[in-house]
Amino acid sequence: MMRPLEGITVLDFTQAYSGPYCAMNLADYGARVIKVERVDGGDQSRFWNPYAANGNSGYFAIYNRNKEGITVDLGEPEGKEIIKKLYAEVDVVLENFKYGTLEKLSLGYDVAKEINPSIIFSSITGFGQTGPLRKNTAYDNVIECMCGFMDMTGFPEDPPLRSGASVGDSYTGLTMSLAIALACYDRKRTGKGRRVDVSMLDTMFATIEDAVLAYSLTGEQISRAGNAKPREIVPYDAYDCADGYVAVTITEDSMWPEFCKALDMPQLIEDPLYATNDLRCKNYEKFTELMKKVMSGKTEKWLLERFEQYKVPAMKVYAPIEAMAHPQIIARDMIIDIEDPNVGHFRGFGIPVKFSETPGCINKPSPLLGEDTCAVLKEIGYAQEEIEALIKEEIVGIPEGK
């Protein structure tokens, strides 16, 4: 049974996080991904923590599953020729080099589309292919600062905070995987390829929710508010209870009486300060102080049982290692065991999209550096003696000891 993206071949030049995360998602759903790495060391994330006992990167292993791996020296004429032959055979090129890098190597979009007019040439950068900052390098923290995301994260009395994970990379990788799927669908209808330009800044600016909307409609400038949404919904917060933290929210006033009953505080139902969401937003600080006192005397177990009884959405705050063991995570196959040639056995995250037919799957662990070089070169017409000469000249590479 074919998976959704089977039949699509991606030539993947990406490294670090955003690009490999994009390519991983394409590969999980059936695309053939041929990852191109440097001969001298490969993807920079091969040297990123956490490391396995053998010193190899678990970070690389998880984000490069389901991919084939080749190594090519893009600076040499023979290396460029290999890439051009691959351009003729693939459907998608994916790269996250600094702006203009492939163009300087004479391997950019204009070259690719001349070889293969239907090619989809996809570029992830910090700031995009246009604009005054297009040549600048960016990582997640830089983008979170610039788009307003960091200013919106944290408590008002404290400095701005970066998010706990590199969401600028993961959101951008997911956005590009959607863009590529859309471009492939449109090419099926029209036969036309295209350039796809996705930037981290654009992606993150599009995720800051109501900040731009509020300013454009009301002139109000929104900044960070901790775990709460005091302008929109109250309660919507994480409260410190007797033995941990519990997050709880109600999204409409019909849920307010049940919230009060769950806390054994029916007297609050008609309280003139809190009876409606508008009143609770207006009196947010008083309400929060009251809830802090109430919650601090209750245990997580008591609160969660009561909120469940009265159908109020609530959950304890889990550490990632606790979430890994949760029955819901396990039931959804979101923790999987992988045997990987780079790091050995490890546990990683599963595939989040569940199709009733043709599901995504993990058929291959991350590649050793240059693992598939010989096989891929043979596919595009290189004879064994030619491959051996390229290896000897260090134009391409194969795994050590092979």
VOGU-3710 file (C-alpha; in Angstrom, 3 decimals, decimal comma):
1> mmrplegitv> 0,000/0,000/0,000  1,545/3,282/-1,109  2,122/6,074/1,376  0,936/9,602/0,471  4,253/10,923/-0,896  5,615/7,752/-2,489  6,919/8,488/-5,968  8,332/11,878/-4,923  12,124/12,128/-4,741  13,727/14,933/-2,738
11> ldftqaysgp> 17,346/16,008/-3,041  18,045/17,346/0,444  20,955/19,736/1,005  19,774/20,804/4,439  21,525/20,611/7,791  20,933/21,598/11,430  17,196/21,571/12,288  14,608/23,394/10,146  15,521/21,733/6,854  16,177/18,230/8,201
21> ycamnladyg> 12,889/18,423/10,140  11,074/19,305/6,913  12,748/16,478/4,994  12,079/14,025/7,839  8,351/14,765/7,633  8,358/14,242/3,866  10,257/10,968/4,282  7,967/9,724/7,063  5,050/9,941/4,632  6,752/8,150/1,792
31> arvikvervd> 8,994/10,561/-0,116  12,398/9,280/-1,071  14,884/11,710/0,485  18,509/11,714/-0,672  20,489/13,732/1,845  23,624/15,449/0,511  26,374/16,082/3,070  29,901/17,454/3,054  32,651/14,907/2,518  34,590/16,346/5,471
41> ggdqsrfwnp> 32,259/15,800/8,406  28,767/15,998/6,989  25,782/17,796/8,499  26,798/20,077/11,388  24,212/18,380/13,609  26,314/15,200/13,587  28,265/17,073/16,274  25,300/18,252/18,375  24,209/16,976/21,789  22,862/14,684/23,068
51> yaangnsgyf> 25,508/12,102/22,268  25,221/8,341/22,488  27,806/6,304/24,385  29,845/5,946/21,181  30,093/9,736/20,823  27,678/10,051/17,897  24,786/12,500/17,848  21,302/11,405/18,808  20,086/14,765/17,496  21,243/13,836/13,993
61> aiynrnkegi> 19,789/10,346/14,303  16,224/11,385/15,128  15,880/14,179/12,545  17,434/12,247/9,676  15,497/9,003/9,886  14,077/7,509/6,683  16,747/9,222/4,536  19,443/7,973/2,217  22,808/9,686/2,596  25,475/10,681/0,093
71> tvdlgepegk> 28,533/12,912/0,414  29,622/15,236/-2,390  32,184/18,047/-2,617  30,072/20,804/-4,179  33,119/22,980/-4,766  34,673/20,676/-7,353  33,543/20,462/-11,008  33,022/16,702/-10,717  30,868/17,247/-7,619  28,763/19,858/-9,406
81> eiikklyaev> 28,280/17,444/-12,288  26,920/14,796/-9,896  24,389/17,298/-8,541  23,316/18,356/-12,019  22,695/14,724/-12,953  20,608/14,376/-9,807  18,641/17,531/-10,693  17,546/15,739/-13,854  16,121/12,849/-11,846  14,517/14,355/-8,725
91> dvvlenfkyg> 11,199/16,093/-8,143  12,187/18,432/-5,315  15,337/20,218/-4,202  15,376/21,314/-0,550  18,087/23,588/0,840  18,635/25,815/3,864  21,998/27,307/2,979  22,708/30,966/3,576  21,111/33,140/0,883  22,761/32,752/-2,517
101> tleklslgyd> 25,069/29,839/-1,634  23,890/27,454/-4,347  23,835/30,294/-6,861  27,523/31,014/-6,105  28,220/27,338/-6,714  26,362/27,539/-10,064  23,804/25,080/-8,718  20,907/27,453/-8,046  17,327/27,485/-9,254  18,101/28,859/-12,726
111> vakeinpsii> 20,494/25,985/-13,359  18,128/23,399/-11,884  15,083/24,490/-13,896  17,090/24,558/-17,131  17,990/20,919/-16,510  14,542/19,956/-15,198  11,748/22,489/-15,926  9,311/20,716/-13,605  11,616/20,789/-10,581  10,374/22,251/-7,276
121> fssitgfgqt> 13,278/24,194/-5,785  12,625/24,872/-2,099  14,686/27,246/0,036  14,477/27,750/3,803  16,344/30,802/5,100  16,202/33,021/8,134  14,818/36,046/6,298  13,780/34,895/2,821  15,012/35,466/-0,719  14,026/39,157/-0,755
131> gplrkntayd> 14,290/42,131/1,597  17,193/44,017/3,213  18,096/41,178/5,636  18,053/38,361/3,076  21,830/37,820/3,334  21,857/37,599/7,135  22,279/34,327/9,020  19,662/33,492/11,651  18,984/30,882/14,290  15,873/30,315/16,360
141> nviecmcgfm> 16,683/32,810/19,128  17,364/35,594/16,609  14,047/34,978/14,864  12,052/34,712/18,102  13,471/38,111/19,084  12,683/39,828/15,799  9,156/38,561/15,115  7,826/39,521/18,569  7,511/35,932/19,798  10,062/36,382/22,575
151> dmtgfpedpp> 8,507/39,641/23,782  5,194/37,786/24,154  6,712/34,905/26,139  7,246/35,005/29,899  5,840/37,074/32,753  5,396/40,846/32,513  7,719/41,548/35,457  10,505/39,383/33,994  12,691/39,659/30,865  11,415/38,211/27,568
161> lrsgasvgds> 11,909/34,471/27,193  12,840/32,211/24,329  10,463/29,264/24,001  11,572/25,983/25,561  12,104/24,326/22,157  13,349/25,734/18,838  9,884/26,436/17,480  11,253/28,810/14,845  12,933/25,817/13,224  10,180/23,251/13,677
171> ytgltmslai> 7,354/25,586/12,579  9,369/26,610/9,523  10,171/22,998/8,671  6,501/22,061/8,893  5,492/25,085/6,814  7,953/24,113/4,109  6,778/20,495/4,113  3,227/21,781/3,521  4,506/24,116/0,780  6,283/21,259/-0,974
181> alacydrkrt> 3,202/19,025/-0,791  1,108/21,861/-2,276  3,676/22,471/-5,034  3,744/18,752/-5,875  -0,048/18,684/-6,067  -0,130/21,735/-8,332  2,620/20,312/-10,543  0,504/17,199/-11,018  -2,248/19,452/-12,401  -0,080/21,852/-14,432
191> gkgrrvdvsm> 3,221/20,088/-15,054  5,036/23,207/-13,863  7,809/23,455/-11,310  8,537/26,534/-9,203  10,738/28,208/-6,621  9,427/27,886/-3,054  10,675/30,515/-0,597  9,930/29,993/3,124  11,627/32,063/5,802  11,807/31,533/9,533
201> ldtmfatied> 10,866/35,164/10,158  7,742/35,022/7,980  6,637/31,749/9,555  7,085/32,941/13,123  5,543/36,359/12,476  2,465/34,514/11,207  2,198/32,603/14,530  2,029/35,480/17,017  -1,738/35,124/17,090  -3,609/38,217/18,314
211> avlaysltge> -0,788/40,733/18,770  -0,977/42,225/15,265  -4,753/41,871/15,126  -5,281/43,643/18,452  -3,047/46,525/17,450  -4,669/46,955/14,039  -8,182/46,926/15,491  -7,734/48,700/18,823  -4,303/50,305/18,842  -3,468/48,247/21,933
221> qisragnakp> 0,054/46,870/22,158  0,089/43,356/23,590  3,063/41,910/25,440  3,739/38,885/27,636  1,267/37,735/30,253  2,829/34,580/31,668  0,673/31,474/31,299  -2,568/33,422/31,206  -4,717/35,234/28,631  -6,117/38,067/30,760
231> reivpydayd> -7,397/40,042/27,763  -9,445/37,152/26,377  -10,227/34,265/28,740  -10,177/33,963/32,533  -9,404/31,453/33,947  -6,802/30,321/31,430  -3,692/29,733/33,494  -1,343/27,313/35,243  -1,681/27,455/39,028  0,779/26,376/41,695
241> cadgyvavti> -0,997/23,768/43,821  0,171/21,877/46,905  2,423/19,458/45,000  2,870/20,767/41,459  1,187/22,849/38,779  -2,227/22,423/37,175  -3,360/24,226/34,037  -7,081/24,908/33,688  -9,313/26,883/31,360  -12,932/27,604/30,604
251> tedsmwpefc> -13,777/29,000/27,194  -17,370/30,141/27,710  -19,491/31,396/30,563  -21,653/28,268/30,593  -18,624/26,446/32,055  -18,171/28,896/34,938  -20,672/27,285/37,370  -18,995/23,889/36,877  -15,579/25,406/37,547  -16,867/26,893/40,822
261> kaldmpqlie> -18,507/23,634/41,876  -15,311/21,712/41,127  -13,471/23,944/43,614  -16,260/23,658/46,194  -16,882/27,386/45,817  -20,469/27,712/44,539  -20,627/31,189/46,094  -18,469/32,471/43,233  -21,050/31,607/40,577  -22,972/34,877/41,013
271> dplyatndlr> -20,113/36,919/42,462  -20,333/40,469/41,046  -16,576/40,499/40,417  -16,356/37,160/38,584  -19,770/36,062/37,284  -18,893/36,630/33,596  -15,764/36,311/31,539  -15,727/40,067/30,932  -15,799/40,662/34,684  -13,062/38,103/35,304
281> cknyekftel> -10,870/39,731/32,650  -11,531/43,151/34,193  -10,689/41,811/37,662  -7,970/39,437/36,534  -5,438/40,346/39,227  -7,909/39,878/42,097  -9,157/36,646/40,562  -5,617/35,334/40,176  -4,728/36,108/43,782  -7,861/34,298/44,928
291> mkkvmsgkte> -7,076/31,257/42,765  -3,502/31,124/44,048  -4,802/30,850/47,609  -7,405/28,240/46,682  -5,125/26,081/44,523  -2,179/26,135/46,921  -4,228/24,144/49,421  -5,221/21,434/46,939  -3,209/18,543/45,541  -2,821/17,802/41,827
301> kwllerfeqy> -4,797/14,589/42,255  -7,709/16,292/44,015  -7,904/19,100/41,485  -7,691/16,873/38,432  -10,310/14,473/39,750  -12,689/17,329/40,541  -12,164/19,074/37,213  -12,725/15,793/35,389  -15,909/15,190/37,387  -17,293/18,580/36,329
311> kvpamkvyap> -15,973/18,397/32,730  -13,593/21,315/33,110  -10,500/21,066/30,855  -7,435/20,732/33,081  -4,070/18,975/33,171  -1,015/18,788/35,385  2,196/20,268/34,019  4,308/17,354/32,804  8,047/17,240/32,370  8,973/15,745/28,960
321> ieamahpqii> 10,225/12,540/30,566  6,866/12,179/32,345  4,972/12,812/29,117  6,916/9,975/27,447  5,341/7,509/29,869  1,783/8,823/29,663  -0,740/6,198/28,466  -2,141/8,627/25,883  1,267/9,252/24,312  1,930/5,515/24,270
331> ardmiidied> -1,510/4,675/22,856  -0,890/7,093/19,981  2,460/5,447/19,123  4,298/8,689/19,803  7,197/6,909/21,501  9,010/4,455/19,259  12,130/2,308/19,525  14,743/2,754/16,811  17,885/0,791/16,021  20,271/3,237/14,400
341> pnvghfrgfg> 23,748/2,603/12,920  25,012/5,950/14,220  23,891/5,736/17,861  22,517/2,245/18,456  19,179/1,747/20,183  17,218/4,800/21,285  13,671/5,971/21,844  12,310/8,842/19,792  9,080/10,552/18,849  6,653/8,880/16,489
351> ipvkfsetpg> 4,577/10,168/13,571  1,838/12,633/14,568  -0,498/12,417/11,545  -2,614/9,276/11,624  -4,114/8,189/8,284  -6,750/5,454/8,221  -5,014/4,190/5,075  -1,397/4,545/3,857  0,038/5,685/7,207  3,467/7,167/7,630
361> cinkpspllg> 6,135/4,837/8,955  9,825/4,600/9,786  11,511/2,161/7,456  15,098/3,324/7,764  17,247/4,881/10,493  19,568/7,824/9,852  22,346/7,166/7,336  26,005/6,703/8,087  28,043/9,458/6,456  28,087/8,588/2,752
371> edtcavlkei> 26,167/5,340/3,292  24,290/5,453/-0,033  26,832/7,290/-2,172  27,750/4,337/-4,367  24,158/3,165/-4,902  22,894/6,624/-5,844  25,799/7,287/-8,237  25,160/3,974/-9,968  21,506/4,942/-10,393  22,454/8,084/-12,305
381> gyaqeeieal> 24,848/6,277/-14,621  28,279/6,171/-12,965  30,327/3,021/-13,510  32,071/1,336/-10,593  35,523/2,464/-11,754  34,291/6,056/-12,040  32,903/5,897/-8,508  36,158/4,502/-7,165  38,053/7,348/-8,827  35,705/9,937/-7,289
391> ikeeivgipe> 36,195/8,343/-3,863  39,982/8,339/-4,281  39,928/12,026/-5,274  37,632/12,785/-2,291  34,935/14,232/-4,570  32,521/11,857/-2,853  32,780/9,815/0,326  31,673/6,503/1,752  31,517/5,306/5,393  34,850/4,758/7,078
401> gk> 36,063/1,220/6,737  33,884/0,458/3,725
//
